[in-house]
Amino acid sequence: MTAHITAPDSVRDREIQAEQDHLDRVYDRLEEKIHEAEFLMSDAAKRGQVGTPGALAERDAQVFRAGVHLNRLNSEFEDFLFGRIDLLPGKDGVRGPDGAYTSVEPADDAVETGGGDGGGDGDAAGGEQRARIAETLHIGRLGVLDADYAPLVIDWRAPAAAPFYRATPVAPGRVVRRRVIRSRGRRVLGVEDDLLRPELSVTLDGAALPVVGDGALMAALGRARTHAMRDIVSSIQAEQDTVIRAPAASVTEVEGGPGTGKTAVALHRAAYLLYQDRRRYAGGILVVSPTPLLVAYTEGVLPSLGEEGQVAIRAVGSLVDGVDDGAVTLYDEPAVARVKGSARMTGVLRRAARGALSLGDVPQRLRVVAFGARVELDARELRRVRQAVLGGTAPVNLLRARARRFLLDALWQKSGARPRYDDPELAAEARAAFDEDISTEDDFTGFLDAWWPELTPRGVLAALADERRLAGFARRVLTPAEVRGVARSLARDGLTVHDVALLDELQVLLGAPAKPARPRELDPLETLTGLEELTTYAERTAPAPRRRDTERQEYAHVIVDEAQDLTPMQWRMVGRRGRHATWTVVGDPAQSSWPDPEEAAAARTEALGTRPRRRFTLTVNYRNPAEIADVASRVLALAMPGTRPPEAVRSTGAEPAFRTAGADPYDTVRAEVGRLLADVDGTVGVVVPMGRRDEARGRLAGLGERVVVLGSLEAKGLEYDATVVLSPAEMADESPAGLRVLYVALTRATQRLTVVATPADLPDAAGVPDLLRP
Ligand SMILES: Nc1ncnc2c1ncn2[C@@H]1O[C@H](COP(=O)(O)OP(=O)(O)OP(=O)(O)O)[C@@H](O)[C@H]1O
């Protein structure tokens, strides 16, 4: 642990004032830059575009950067400037493999051992260890230089900022004091220091180095939660920083239990990668999230880190064009989900994509008039032509041209015209005239539209709602019971989360279906609001940016959050979006709601290919207090025996509460929510078994804005100040992965947990469900 010292108020006030002075300098400098930018703009406008393109580009880049800063400053950041490190004199820096100055060590003469004349606690070995601060760095959301190009603020992603996150008392490097600065707008509110070299007597500008506060991490963790995730930029921990800055090449895999910061790390990594190599990631970064709720929860983090536009956060159920964001919140019952998610569906869909041509009102005869005579193909002949066309490997919709050609061939043969021409040239001419004659005939074009229609993924999927038909396509792949379940689910209204991956697969098998236009991502420059008046040379000379009206199909980097939950079919879908990408994959097998981990692992391997992988593990739970983590770990022991839970970093003294539901369980839940709302300042989540979700939403309506009611599968990745978990046993029994889903539900709270048991839980006299007893 780092040392914390409670300084007198006068010291605290003086230190806050010192940081205030620095922040004032930063704002003054930024204002200067803005004025400079405005002058440059009007100057450039006055003189027209004089100067070399290079000089103009340079000037415009300055204008652009100033505009970005202005924009950031005007959006009410709590903490533009949030950190500071005070460093001993150092040896020349050596960069680590990821570009960070991890190996920077103090200079050999940085620490002097004196004669103990400072009084106090000189140790037995004699002599006090003295040192002085040689350098102070301030760290913030963006870098700011003063007029002499000396850094006033270093961007948190810069290599020089790494020691702020990496230094520990065991390996402090040059860092003596790490300070987190709390500010809002232009006002510094407080400072919290960690002393990393408590054994040293250190001076700064000749005076003893003061240390203030109880540590910033604990302050951050204890704060009330809202419905939006906060960035953790001021308190990223060393093991997290290593992942955030890991080299981008290949695949970075991160595992860690609940609350270890996987989602936070994944998002900060996206911002870091963009900072490192903006050009490379102009190809876009895709973050795949399990639910629209988690997308909504995390969406604000990147803008707060200074990044937006190039990163698309998408729920796995809305990766496909034409499927509206947030619209897909229907879940299949577990047995059906298991079939729809399985890689076995690829075989079924392959047959369906081709077989769908023969469904519905397929014309059984083609009759045309050519060269004044009637030519006809009957049902058998047409079937033969279709077989021959389908011998091609192209997607079905792209075989249409081949179908047309083969039909004309068959008609030509049938017409008997061919033998009449001995001369090949004449024969070719006659054939061309024959084709032309027929192709312009309405009978022929109408026939082709009906006989080889353009198939859409939605149309084909809907056709599988017919049980007999599906059984045909699924022969020897699915059991009759599986066929029945899938067909019935497709007959119901609305797409489920698992249908979306099937649509994506069909899109590939069918080829280029008509795409509905949908305004989506904007060009990054367009999304930097506040920049309207600032343009760059590149912008003025480039053609107007094209608005993206469909989903990007491929990305430069793909981040998969909650990766343990992707089904094989979803891995195929996501894999297609990152065929040439580098990847960051974060997850926790113990929280997986997918029942067939081996099948999913195979699909994951296929999606990630043979790229080299780097693995990281996160070990500390920053969300749950030890009291809650302890109850959750009882379920982990049942769900995945032998798995070590992450270590909870704090405890609150508040033990989880257990209640037995009365005659109406919702009355009990309502009362418990009321109690928790009084106990915590922020949000309360009520997590219920999926089968109760809709009923619970109805019965628990009107509890106020701070309360959210969700099904267990929707709780993934979310967190609340307090949670009520209704019926652990029902949750555990809902699917083969039910215990792991329950583990997720129990690990959502940052402060309080109340468990309400129903008779299914076999609660003891104290209300503790059978599953949760120690
Ligand atoms: N270094 C940190 N400083 C402050 N807060 C942190 C830090 N690391 C994580 N947290 C907080 O801990 C909580 C859990 O983080 P996050 O949701 O990223 O964890 P996770 O590993 O994705 O969890 P789960 O697997 O349960 O979804 C969040 O509130 C996050 O802000």
The ligand as a MOL file (V3000), in Angstrom:
LIG
                    3D

  0  0  0     0  0            999 V3000
M  V30 BEGIN CTAB
M  V30 COUNTS 31 33 0 0 0
M  V30 BEGIN ATOM
M  V30 1 N -8.7070 2.1090 -11.8660 0
M  V30 2 C -9.9520 2.3930 -11.5470 0
M  V30 3 N -10.2640 3.5420 -10.9280 0
M  V30 4 C -11.5460 3.8320 -10.6010 0
M  V30 5 N -12.5720 3.0290 -10.8470 0
M  V30 6 C -12.3160 1.8690 -11.4710 0
M  V30 7 C -11.0060 1.4880 -11.8500 0
M  V30 8 N -11.0720 0.2860 -12.4460 0
M  V30 9 C -12.3590 -0.0600 -12.4560 0
M  V30 10 N -13.1110 0.8940 -11.8660 0
M  V30 11 C -14.5390 0.8880 -11.6720 0
M  V30 12 O -14.9450 -0.4210 -11.3330 0
M  V30 13 C -16.2010 -0.6970 -11.9250 0
M  V30 14 C -16.1150 -1.9480 -12.7290 0
M  V30 15 O -15.4460 -1.7030 -13.9390 0
M  V30 16 P -15.8880 -2.4220 -15.2760 0
M  V30 17 O -17.3520 -2.3270 -15.4610 0
M  V30 18 O -15.0010 -1.9490 -16.3460 0
M  V30 19 O -15.5180 -3.9210 -14.8700 0
M  V30 20 P -15.6820 -5.2590 -15.6940 0
M  V30 21 O -14.4640 -6.0510 -15.4580 0
M  V30 22 O -16.0460 -4.9450 -17.0970 0
M  V30 23 O -16.8860 -5.9100 -14.9190 0
M  V30 24 P -17.9190 -7.0470 -15.3700 0
M  V30 25 O -17.1360 -8.2220 -15.8380 0
M  V30 26 O -18.6540 -7.3400 -14.1120 0
M  V30 27 O -18.7810 -6.4400 -16.4080 0
M  V30 28 C -16.5860 0.5340 -12.7300 0
M  V30 29 O -17.3910 1.3650 -11.9570 0
M  V30 30 C -15.2750 1.1950 -12.9640 0
M  V30 31 O -15.4200 2.5680 -13.1680 0
M  V30 END ATOM
M  V30 BEGIN BOND
M  V30 1 1 1 2
M  V30 2 1 2 3
M  V30 3 2 2 7
M  V30 4 2 3 4
M  V30 5 1 4 5
M  V30 6 2 5 6
M  V30 7 1 6 7
M  V30 8 1 6 10
M  V30 9 1 7 8
M  V30 10 2 8 9
M  V30 11 1 9 10
M  V30 12 1 10 11
M  V30 13 1 11 12
M  V30 14 1 11 30
M  V30 15 1 12 13
M  V30 16 1 13 14
M  V30 17 1 13 28
M  V30 18 1 14 15
M  V30 19 1 15 16
M  V30 20 2 16 17
M  V30 21 1 16 18
M  V30 22 1 16 19
M  V30 23 1 19 20
M  V30 24 2 20 21
M  V30 25 1 20 22
M  V30 26 1 20 23
M  V30 27 1 23 24
M  V30 28 2 24 25
M  V30 29 1 24 26
M  V30 30 1 24 27
M  V30 31 1 28 29
M  V30 32 1 28 30
M  V30 33 1 30 31
M  V30 END BOND
M  V30 END CTAB
M  END
